């Protein structure tokens, strides 16, 4: 896989989404679970892969 270039605003957005997703990881509330799935979909759109840029 070739590395992609991301502008600073997208990198910050990805990091914030990853942090929020991590905070919701162990919640049992239905709203939190749905938000977790929404964040995963958005991260997939932003990064183009399923590992969400582990940096």
LOMITOR-461735 format. One record per residue (C-alpha): residue in one letter; x, y, z. Coordinates in steps of 0.02 Angstrom, whole numbers, plus 32768, in hexadecimal, padded with zeros to 4 digits. Each point is the difference from the previous one (the first is absolute). Layout:
aXYZ...
//
This chain:
x800080008000x804580A97FCFx800180888084x7F84808C7FE2x801580B88021x7F8380518074x7FEF80B78026x800B803880B4x7F44801A8018x7FDA7F4D7FCBx80877FBB8072x7FB980608094x7F507FC87FD4x80387F4A7FF4x8058800980A8x7F68804E8056x7F8D7F7C7FB6x80767F758036x8004804680B1x7F43800E8008x7FED7F507FB8x80777FBB8083x7F9F8054808Dx7F5E7FAE7FC3x804E7F557FECx7FC77FB280A4x7F5780548011x7F627F968004x7F88808D7FD5x7FA77FED7F58x802180B67FD0x80BA7FED8023x80097F607F9Bx7FAA80547F6Dx80768095800Cx80947F888004x7FC57FB37F5Cx7FE580AC7FB1x80B080348031x80467F5F7FB5x7FA780237F5Cx803F80B37FFCx80B27FCA8026x7FF77F7F7F75x7FC980897F87x808C80748037x808D7F817FFEx7FC87F847F7Dx80307F688067x7FC27FA48099x8095801D8072x7FDB80BB800Ex80B580377FF2x804E7FBB809Ex807B808B8025
//
